[in-house]
Amino acid sequence: MSLILALDQGTTSSRAILFDQHGNIHGIAQREFQQIYPQAGWVEHDPLEIWASQKAVLEQVAATSPNKPHAIGITNQRETTIVWDRKTGAPVYNAIVWQDRRTAGFCDQLKRDGHATMIQRKTGLIIDAYFSGSKVAWILDNVAGTRDRAARGELAFGTVDSWLVWQLTGGKVHVTDPSNASRTMLFNIHTGVWDEDLLALFRIPAIMLPEVKSSSEVYGETADGIPIAGIAGDQQAALFGQMCLSPGMSKNTYGTGCFLLQQTGTQATESKNSLLTTIAWKINGKTEYALEGSVFIGGAVVQWLRDGLGMIQSADEIEGLARTVPDNGGVYLVPAFAGLGTPHWDQYARGTMVGLTRGTTKAHIARAALEGIAFQVADLLTAMRADAGIPLTELRVDGGASRNDLLMQIQADLLGVPVVRPKVSETTALGAAYLAGLATGFWASTAETATQWQVDQRYEPKMNRDQSNALQRQWQRAVERSKGWIEQ
């Protein structure tokens, strides 16, 4: 039996999954790695530990297959930034993670200097510490000798996909794909090249950058001859794995954060509502785009209730607890622990809970936490409707929290459209597998892969629109109270 191997390198763990020609899972391995917090607002990973964990699960799952994998597809945590020595492969500094806020002040200065319009026009992005460009600049400015070494061509920059390909090919291949490049704030999403004006603004030598190839082609081979043939950032890979192949089709991933993407076709839709315009993928010379909304704290609010407050012993308990009350009792929880993402982009907002009375119980707080996730996603859809003008007919969902039936029903009620969960929940890894398989003839076409998508559960909206709108108005009042809490 021939199988595709997907490497899913995430924020807290590395995973490897084998898929057969019908999109079924034949093996899975996972290994967590250390989260490093040098100071408040800083988040780092050890790049060598990322590689060691990914290599370990690759070898573990490959050993379960009777044959060598047909090809490898890679999907990865986006924006996380690594700079390494081209000769030795040694990182010059830890990976600076997408959640890291150390460059917030630098980003504020870029806005004050009037660069916001130019950057959004070229990259589709809002100026924020979230993206890679300011992280690379920070390394060059703060790690002794790196700026001169970078100018001499001795150093390489890459997001995690580039780092993994470099390692898998023994340092022979330095590439990325447009879905990852479009998250750096250095890439022009309209011309499809690294942008000279942006590189000059961030003072980053072009010689550091990976070659941008398509999302589905053979980039190189491993030492034992397995072709590496697919790359996509995790959210774009999930969009592809959910088979959102035509304009208007949308998916939301409920993970640590929530990431809502709507496919917009071959034209980049400029956002007027603080969404991100991003490249979805490039296949056979054709670039397709998406609108994206990012929620920084999604399922992580449940972890906070468990680990921070001790309200529950396991994440699975929250649904049962929340179901013991018929509504939120007037309580609204805005989980702005790391600021607010789309559409607010307020890095100085902080978590807020309002509406507490003597009658409030932990069940009301549990329900408010789940609703807080769903409200944030509803805000994203409101912005997308305004930008794209494409009516949403259903929302496809994935990620760990999509297994929470109450949360999915709340989401359908707020949106007023069905929420649909597929049978194969590993849509991010599946998307990477599809990209690699399409490049190597494992699958003939996207028409073939589209037939494999099947419904596991469909949640129809039950709440009337007046009630839903009233809840969302109260939510907006709570959001306003969370904004700008940290004084600048």
Backbone torsions as a table, in degrees:
resi	resn	phi	psi	omega
1	MET	NA	130.8	178.2
2	SER	-92.1	137.1	-175.8
3	LEU	-133.8	152.5	173.4
4	ILE	-101.1	137.6	179.3
5	LEU	-104.3	120.7	176.2
6	ALA	-104.9	129.7	173.5
7	LEU	-101.5	119.7	-177.1
8	ASP	-114.6	93.8	-175.9
9	GLN	-94.7	104.6	-174.4
10	GLY	-102.5	-174.6	-175.1
11	THR	-71.8	-31.7	-176.8
12	THR	-117.7	-11.9	-179.5
13	SER	-155.2	161.0	172.5
14	SER	-110.7	138.0	-178.7
15	ARG	-132.5	155.5	173.5
16	ALA	-134.2	133.8	-176.0
17	ILE	-136.0	133.9	175.5
18	LEU	-98.6	131.8	177.9
19	PHE	-120.5	142.9	174.3
20	ASP	-92.2	-175.4	-174.0
21	GLN	-69.0	-15.1	177.6
22	HIS	-96.7	6.1	180.0
23	GLY	80.1	14.8	178.2
24	ASN	-89.2	149.1	-178.6
25	ILE	-83.3	133.6	179.0
26	HIS	-119.6	0.4	177.0
27	GLY	177.3	143.8	-179.4
28	ILE	-149.2	139.1	176.3
29	ALA	-140.8	148.2	-176.0
30	GLN	-144.6	142.6	176.3
31	ARG	-142.4	126.6	176.8
32	GLU	-79.4	160.2	175.8
33	PHE	-139.5	169.3	-169.7
34	GLN	-71.6	139.0	170.5
35	GLN	-99.5	127.9	-174.1
36	ILE	-112.2	126.1	-178.6
37	TYR	-123.3	84.0	-175.7
38	PRO	-62.2	-34.2	175.9
39	GLN	-160.6	173.7	-176.0
40	ALA	-56.4	129.1	177.3
41	GLY	85.8	-5.8	179.2
42	TRP	-102.4	136.7	178.3
43	VAL	-137.0	125.7	-177.5
44	GLU	-133.6	159.8	169.7
45	HIS	-128.8	154.2	172.5
46	ASP	-84.7	114.8	-177.2
47	PRO	-59.2	-34.6	179.2
48	LEU	-68.8	-32.8	176.6
49	GLU	-72.5	-36.2	174.1
50	ILE	-56.5	-50.1	-178.4
51	TRP	-65.1	-43.5	-178.8
52	ALA	-61.6	-41.3	-179.6
53	SER	-69.1	-39.5	179.5
54	GLN	-68.4	-40.3	178.9
55	LYS	-64.6	-38.7	-178.1
56	ALA	-65.0	-44.7	-178.9
57	VAL	-73.6	-31.1	174.9
58	LEU	-59.1	-50.0	-178.6
59	GLU	-66.4	-37.5	-179.3
60	GLN	-63.6	-46.8	-176.1
61	VAL	-78.1	-33.0	178.4
62	ALA	-64.3	-31.2	-179.8
63	ALA	-67.0	-18.5	179.6
64	THR	-84.8	-9.7	-177.8
65	SER	-94.1	135.8	178.7
66	PRO	-68.2	-22.4	-179.0
67	ASN	-124.0	160.1	174.3
68	LYS	-64.7	137.0	179.3
69	PRO	-54.3	144.0	-179.6
70	HIS	-64.6	-39.7	-179.2
71	ALA	-165.4	167.3	178.8
72	ILE	-118.9	132.6	170.9
73	GLY	-115.0	144.5	-175.5
74	ILE	-120.6	131.9	168.3
75	THR	-131.1	151.3	-165.2
76	ASN	-152.1	156.3	167.5
77	GLN	-58.4	132.6	-174.7
78	ARG	-91.6	164.0	173.9
79	GLU	70.4	-23.6	179.2
80	THR	-61.1	133.7	-162.6
81	THR	-116.8	129.0	179.5
82	ILE	-129.0	135.8	173.6
83	VAL	-124.2	130.2	-176.8
84	TRP	-139.9	164.8	179.5
85	ASP	-79.1	127.7	-176.7
86	ARG	-65.8	-31.7	-177.0
87	LYS	-81.7	-46.4	-174.1
88	THR	-94.4	-20.7	-174.6
89	GLY	76.6	5.5	-177.6
90	ALA	-80.7	128.3	175.1
91	PRO	-63.2	142.9	177.8
92	VAL	-85.7	-13.5	-178.6
93	TYR	-162.5	163.6	173.8
94	ASN	-60.1	157.3	171.5
95	ALA	-65.1	130.5	175.6
96	ILE	-93.0	117.8	-168.1
97	VAL	-80.1	154.6	-179.2
98	TRP	-54.1	-30.2	-178.3
99	GLN	-76.2	-12.4	-172.3
100	ASP	-66.5	137.3	-175.6
101	ARG	-114.6	14.5	-174.0
102	ARG	-63.8	-23.0	-177.4
103	THR	-99.1	18.1	-179.1
104	ALA	-60.0	-41.6	179.9
105	GLY	-64.1	-41.3	177.1
106	PHE	-61.0	-41.8	179.4
107	CYS	-66.6	-38.5	175.6
108	ASP	-59.8	-39.2	179.8
109	GLN	-66.1	-39.1	176.7
110	LEU	-59.5	-39.5	178.2
111	LYS	-66.1	-45.5	-179.7
112	ARG	-62.3	-31.1	-179.4
113	ASP	-81.5	1.2	172.4
114	GLY	85.9	24.3	-176.6
115	HIS	-94.2	-3.2	-171.9
116	ALA	-60.9	-45.7	-176.5
117	THR	-64.9	-44.9	-179.9
118	MET	-62.3	-43.7	-178.6
119	ILE	-66.3	-42.3	179.0
120	GLN	-66.3	-38.4	-178.9
121	ARG	-63.5	-41.6	-177.6
122	LYS	-80.8	-39.8	-169.5
123	THR	-107.2	-17.8	-174.8
124	GLY	78.5	6.3	-173.6
125	LEU	-109.3	155.2	170.1
126	ILE	-88.2	139.6	177.5
127	ILE	-62.6	121.7	-179.2
128	ASP	-162.7	153.0	178.4
129	ALA	-66.1	-12.9	178.8
130	TYR	-55.0	-37.0	-169.2
131	PHE	-90.9	168.9	-166.3
132	SER	-76.6	-32.2	-170.4
133	GLY	-53.2	-48.8	-178.3
134	SER	-69.9	-24.9	178.2
135	LYS	-71.2	-42.5	175.7
136	VAL	-61.1	-46.3	179.8
137	ALA	-58.7	-39.2	-179.9
138	TRP	-63.0	-43.5	179.3
139	ILE	-61.6	-45.9	-178.9
140	LEU	-64.7	-31.0	-178.7
141	ASP	-84.7	-19.8	-170.0
142	ASN	-121.1	-10.7	176.6
143	VAL	-105.2	117.3	-171.0
144	ALA	-53.6	131.1	173.6
145	GLY	83.2	-9.6	-172.5
146	THR	-71.4	-32.3	-177.9
147	ARG	-65.7	-43.6	178.4
148	ASP	-66.9	-41.6	-179.6
149	ARG	-64.9	-37.7	178.3
150	ALA	-64.5	-42.4	-179.4
151	ALA	-63.7	-30.3	179.0
152	ARG	-82.7	-1.5	178.3
153	GLY	83.4	15.9	-177.0
154	GLU	-85.0	-17.6	-175.3
155	LEU	-115.1	150.4	176.5
156	ALA	-119.6	140.5	172.1
157	PHE	-109.4	144.2	172.3
158	GLY	-161.4	154.3	165.7
159	THR	-78.9	179.3	-168.6
160	VAL	-62.3	-32.1	176.9
161	ASP	-59.3	-45.0	179.8
162	SER	-62.6	-41.4	179.4
163	TRP	-61.4	-42.6	-178.9
164	LEU	-69.0	-42.4	178.4
165	VAL	-62.9	-41.3	177.3
166	TRP	-56.8	-47.1	-179.0
167	GLN	-68.3	-44.2	-177.3
168	LEU	-64.2	-29.3	-178.7
169	THR	-99.8	12.0	179.7
170	GLY	65.2	33.4	177.8
171	GLY	79.2	16.2	-177.3
172	LYS	-91.6	-24.0	-172.1
173	VAL	-126.1	126.7	178.8
174	HIS	-122.9	93.1	-174.6
175	VAL	-136.5	166.3	166.9
176	THR	-146.2	-179.1	175.9
177	ASP	-120.6	167.8	-176.1
178	PRO	-63.0	-29.6	-179.3
179	SER	-64.4	-37.9	176.9
180	ASN	-79.8	-40.9	179.5
181	ALA	-59.3	-34.7	-177.0
182	SER	-71.4	-4.0	179.6
183	ARG	-105.5	9.9	-176.1
184	THR	-93.8	-18.4	-171.8
185	MET	70.3	19.5	179.0
186	LEU	-123.0	-3.5	-169.7
187	PHE	-114.2	132.2	178.0
188	ASN	-85.7	112.0	-173.0
189	ILE	-75.1	-10.2	-179.5
190	HIS	-93.8	-39.3	179.5
191	THR	-90.7	-19.8	178.9
192	GLY	75.5	27.9	179.1
193	VAL	-136.7	161.1	170.6
194	TRP	-62.0	135.2	-170.0
195	ASP	-94.3	124.3	-176.6
196	GLU	-62.5	-39.5	-179.3
197	ASP	-64.5	-40.5	-179.2
198	LEU	-70.8	-39.7	177.8
199	LEU	-62.8	-38.3	177.6
200	ALA	-67.7	-40.1	-179.9
201	LEU	-62.2	-42.0	-179.1
202	PHE	-90.1	-3.3	179.6
203	ARG	57.4	51.2	-179.6
204	ILE	-116.7	119.8	-179.7
205	PRO	-65.7	133.8	-178.8
206	ALA	-61.2	-26.9	-177.1
207	ILE	-65.5	-17.7	177.9
208	MET	-74.9	-20.7	-163.2
209	LEU	-86.2	149.7	176.9
210	PRO	-74.4	157.0	172.1
211	GLU	-72.0	135.7	-179.5
212	VAL	-94.3	113.1	177.9
213	LYS	-110.7	-179.6	-178.0
214	SER	-74.2	172.8	-177.8
215	SER	-80.8	-11.3	-175.5
216	SER	-142.6	89.1	174.9
217	GLU	-165.8	166.1	179.7
218	VAL	-83.2	118.8	-178.7
219	TYR	-93.4	-28.7	-176.8
220	GLY	172.6	-172.0	-179.4
221	GLU	-130.3	154.8	172.3
222	THR	-74.7	172.7	-179.0
223	ALA	-58.9	-30.0	179.5
224	ASP	-99.3	19.9	167.5
225	GLY	84.1	17.4	177.4
226	ILE	-86.4	124.3	179.6
227	PRO	-70.4	137.1	172.3
228	ILE	-96.7	115.5	-162.9
229	ALA	-134.7	6.5	178.1
230	GLY	-151.2	137.4	176.0
231	ILE	-141.7	134.4	169.6
232	ALA	-158.4	141.6	171.2
233	GLY	-57.3	152.9	-168.4
234	ASP	-56.0	-41.2	-176.4
235	GLN	-73.3	-36.9	175.8
236	GLN	-68.8	-36.1	177.0
237	ALA	-62.9	-39.8	177.5
238	ALA	-65.4	-38.4	176.9
239	LEU	-60.5	-41.1	179.1
240	PHE	-71.4	-41.4	178.3
241	GLY	-64.0	-28.7	175.7
242	GLN	-82.3	1.3	178.4
243	MET	57.9	41.3	174.1
244	CYS	-87.0	79.6	-168.5
245	LEU	-102.0	-3.9	-179.8
246	SER	-128.1	154.0	-176.4
247	PRO	-55.1	135.2	179.2
248	GLY	99.7	-23.2	179.0
249	MET	-70.4	136.4	-171.2
250	SER	-135.3	148.4	174.3
251	LYS	-136.6	151.9	173.0
252	ASN	-128.1	130.7	176.6
253	THR	-101.6	123.8	179.2
254	TYR	-101.6	92.1	177.5
255	GLY	-120.6	-141.8	173.4
256	THR	-53.2	-47.5	169.1
257	GLY	-111.2	-171.7	174.1
258	CYS	-124.7	137.4	-177.5
259	PHE	-133.0	113.5	-177.4
260	LEU	-105.4	122.2	178.1
261	LEU	-122.7	137.2	174.3
262	GLN	-120.6	122.7	178.6
263	GLN	-67.5	131.0	-177.7
264	THR	-120.1	7.2	175.8
265	GLY	85.4	-153.4	-172.2
266	THR	-87.3	-0.6	177.3
267	GLN	-109.8	129.8	176.4
268	ALA	-74.1	123.1	179.3
269	THR	-91.9	115.0	178.7
270	GLU	-73.6	129.3	-176.6
271	SER	-85.0	135.9	172.4
272	LYS	-104.1	1.1	-173.2
273	ASN	-126.7	32.1	173.3
274	SER	65.1	23.4	168.7
275	LEU	-83.3	169.3	175.7
276	LEU	-100.6	137.1	170.2
277	THR	-97.9	124.2	-172.6
278	THR	-136.9	157.4	173.9
279	ILE	-79.7	128.8	178.3
280	ALA	-78.6	-50.3	177.5
281	TRP	-172.4	165.1	172.2
282	LYS	-128.9	119.7	-177.7
283	ILE	-133.9	130.0	178.6
284	ASN	53.1	41.1	176.9
285	GLY	79.1	-0.5	-177.0
286	LYS	-106.9	119.1	178.8
287	THR	-94.6	130.2	175.4
288	GLU	-120.0	151.3	-170.1
289	TYR	-118.2	168.7	175.9
290	ALA	-147.5	153.9	165.0
291	LEU	-94.1	141.2	-177.2
292	GLU	-133.2	139.0	169.9
293	GLY	-119.3	136.8	-175.5
294	SER	-118.3	124.7	173.4
295	VAL	-107.9	120.2	-173.2
296	PHE	-71.1	-37.1	-178.8
297	ILE	-121.2	108.1	175.9
298	GLY	-114.0	-99.0	178.2
299	GLY	-61.3	-19.3	179.4
300	ALA	-62.1	-22.5	177.8
301	VAL	-67.4	-30.9	177.2
302	VAL	-70.2	-39.4	175.3
303	GLN	-60.7	-36.7	179.2
304	TRP	-65.9	-42.5	177.0
305	LEU	-61.2	-35.5	-179.9
306	ARG	-76.9	-54.0	-171.0
307	ASP	-89.5	-35.9	-177.0
308	GLY	-83.5	-43.4	-176.5
309	LEU	-102.9	-17.1	-178.5
310	GLY	66.6	24.7	-178.6
311	MET	-73.4	-29.6	179.5
312	ILE	-133.3	157.4	180.0
313	GLN	-90.9	-29.0	177.7
314	SER	-142.5	155.9	-177.2
315	ALA	-60.8	-31.3	-178.0
316	ASP	-64.7	-21.0	-176.3
317	GLU	-72.1	-19.0	-170.9
318	ILE	-65.2	-34.9	-178.1
319	GLU	-64.8	-46.5	179.2
320	GLY	-62.1	-40.0	178.9
321	LEU	-65.5	-45.0	-178.7
322	ALA	-65.6	-29.5	-178.6
323	ARG	-74.5	-10.0	-179.8
324	THR	-77.6	-7.0	175.4
325	VAL	-122.8	148.0	-176.1
326	PRO	-78.1	-20.0	-179.8
327	ASP	-156.7	-173.3	-175.3
328	ASN	-82.3	-1.0	179.6
329	GLY	61.3	24.8	-179.8
330	GLY	84.0	7.0	-178.1
331	VAL	-94.4	134.2	177.0
332	TYR	-128.2	129.0	-179.4
333	LEU	-116.4	115.5	177.7
334	VAL	-99.7	107.3	-173.1
335	PRO	-84.8	58.1	-176.6
336	ALA	-86.2	49.3	-176.0
337	PHE	-65.7	-27.5	179.6
338	ALA	-120.4	32.8	-174.3
339	GLY	84.7	-177.5	178.9
340	LEU	-111.4	134.6	175.9
341	GLY	-88.6	-138.6	-178.0
342	THR	-61.7	141.5	-4.8
343	PRO	-94.6	13.5	-171.7
344	HIS	-89.5	-40.5	-178.3
345	TRP	49.0	55.4	179.3
346	ASP	-113.9	99.7	-178.1
347	GLN	-77.8	-2.7	178.9
348	TYR	-106.6	2.2	173.5
349	ALA	-71.5	156.6	176.7
350	ARG	-141.9	162.2	-176.3
351	GLY	-56.0	139.8	-175.8
352	THR	-141.2	139.4	172.2
353	MET	-128.5	125.6	-176.3
354	VAL	-127.6	163.4	176.5
355	GLY	87.8	13.8	-178.0
356	LEU	-72.1	138.6	173.2
357	THR	-134.1	177.3	176.5
358	ARG	-65.1	-18.8	179.3
359	GLY	-87.7	-2.9	-179.1
360	THR	-70.5	133.3	177.3
361	THR	-118.0	171.1	178.0
362	LYS	-65.5	-23.4	175.6
363	ALA	-66.0	-39.9	177.1
364	HIS	-64.0	-40.1	179.4
365	ILE	-66.4	-40.7	177.6
366	ALA	-60.9	-43.9	179.0
367	ARG	-66.7	-40.2	178.8
368	ALA	-63.3	-33.3	178.3
369	ALA	-66.1	-46.0	177.4
370	LEU	-63.5	-43.4	179.1
371	GLU	-63.1	-35.3	179.1
372	GLY	-60.5	-36.0	174.9
373	ILE	-64.9	-49.2	-176.2
374	ALA	-66.6	-38.1	177.5
375	PHE	-60.8	-42.6	-178.8
376	GLN	-62.6	-40.8	178.8
377	VAL	-66.7	-39.1	177.7
378	ALA	-61.8	-37.4	176.5
379	ASP	-60.3	-39.7	179.0
380	LEU	-63.7	-43.3	-179.1
381	LEU	-65.8	-35.2	177.0
382	THR	-61.2	-44.4	178.7
383	ALA	-64.9	-38.8	-178.8
384	MET	-66.9	-40.3	177.2
385	ARG	-58.4	-42.4	-178.5
386	ALA	-67.2	-36.4	-177.6
387	ASP	-78.5	-52.5	-171.2
388	ALA	-86.9	-26.9	-177.4
389	GLY	66.0	20.5	-179.8
390	ILE	-106.4	119.3	-179.0
391	PRO	-67.4	134.7	178.8
392	LEU	-80.5	127.8	178.8
393	THR	-101.9	-26.4	174.4
394	GLU	-162.8	158.6	176.3
395	LEU	-118.1	119.7	175.3
396	ARG	-86.0	137.2	-171.7
397	VAL	-128.2	153.3	175.4
398	ASP	-155.8	-176.4	-176.5
399	GLY	93.8	161.9	-173.3
400	GLY	-55.7	-43.7	-176.4
401	ALA	-74.3	-10.2	176.8
402	SER	-70.2	-10.5	175.9
403	ARG	-79.8	-9.2	-179.8
404	ASN	-82.6	106.0	-174.5
405	ASP	-63.5	-37.4	179.5
406	LEU	-65.3	-44.5	178.5
407	LEU	-59.6	-43.2	-178.7
408	MET	-66.4	-36.2	177.3
409	GLN	-68.4	-42.8	175.6
410	ILE	-57.3	-42.7	-179.4
411	GLN	-61.8	-45.0	178.5
412	ALA	-62.0	-40.1	-179.9
413	ASP	-64.0	-40.9	-179.1
414	LEU	-71.1	-36.9	-176.9
415	LEU	-82.0	-29.6	-176.5
416	GLY	76.6	16.7	175.9
417	VAL	-135.7	159.2	179.6
418	PRO	-64.0	144.4	172.1
419	VAL	-108.5	129.5	-170.4
420	VAL	-125.2	124.5	178.2
421	ARG	-106.2	129.8	-178.0
422	PRO	-82.1	163.6	179.3
423	LYS	-66.3	-41.6	176.6
424	VAL	-90.1	109.0	-175.5
425	SER	-83.1	-15.4	-178.5
426	GLU	-84.3	58.6	-172.3
427	THR	-71.3	-28.3	179.3
428	THR	-66.0	-51.3	178.0
429	ALA	-64.7	-38.1	179.6
430	LEU	-62.6	-39.1	177.6
431	GLY	-60.5	-42.9	177.6
432	ALA	-64.7	-39.3	177.9
433	ALA	-63.4	-44.2	178.6
434	TYR	-58.9	-44.8	-179.1
435	LEU	-60.7	-42.5	179.4
436	ALA	-69.7	-40.0	-178.7
437	GLY	-68.9	-34.8	177.7
438	LEU	-67.2	-33.9	-178.9
439	ALA	-73.8	-20.8	-173.2
440	THR	-117.2	10.6	176.2
441	GLY	80.3	8.4	177.7
442	PHE	-66.9	-39.4	170.0
443	TRP	-118.5	143.8	-175.0
444	ALA	-76.4	-35.5	-173.4
445	SER	-165.6	168.7	175.4
446	THR	-68.6	-22.7	175.1
447	ALA	-62.3	-36.3	178.0
448	GLU	-70.3	-45.8	-177.8
449	THR	-67.9	-31.9	-179.0
450	ALA	-62.8	-29.2	-179.7
451	THR	-70.7	-13.6	-176.8
452	GLN	-85.6	-14.7	-178.1
453	TRP	-74.4	124.4	-177.8
454	GLN	-133.3	148.0	-178.4
455	VAL	-80.7	133.4	170.4
456	ASP	-95.2	-49.2	-177.9
457	GLN	-146.9	139.5	178.3
458	ARG	-122.6	126.5	-178.3
459	TYR	-109.1	113.6	179.5
460	GLU	-90.3	140.7	178.3
461	PRO	-64.2	136.7	-179.6
462	LYS	-116.6	-19.3	-175.6
463	MET	-85.1	141.0	176.7
464	ASN	-73.2	155.7	-171.2
465	ARG	-66.8	-32.8	178.3
466	ASP	-62.2	-43.0	179.6
467	GLN	-66.7	-42.6	178.3
468	SER	-61.5	-44.2	-179.5
469	ASN	-65.1	-36.8	178.6
470	ALA	-64.3	-42.6	177.4
471	LEU	-61.9	-41.6	-177.7
472	GLN	-71.0	-30.0	174.5
473	ARG	-65.1	-42.7	177.7
474	GLN	-64.1	-39.6	177.3
475	TRP	-58.7	-43.8	-179.5
476	GLN	-62.8	-35.6	175.9
477	ARG	-62.4	-40.7	179.2
478	ALA	-66.7	-41.1	179.8
479	VAL	-59.6	-43.1	-179.1
480	GLU	-59.5	-33.0	179.8
481	ARG	-74.1	-18.1	179.3
482	SER	-87.0	-18.6	-171.1
483	LYS	-72.3	145.7	171.8
484	GLY	60.9	28.0	-175.1
485	TRP	-67.6	-40.7	178.3
486	ILE	-78.6	122.1	-178.5
487	GLU	-79.3	132.5	-176.2
488	GLN	-83.9	NA	NA
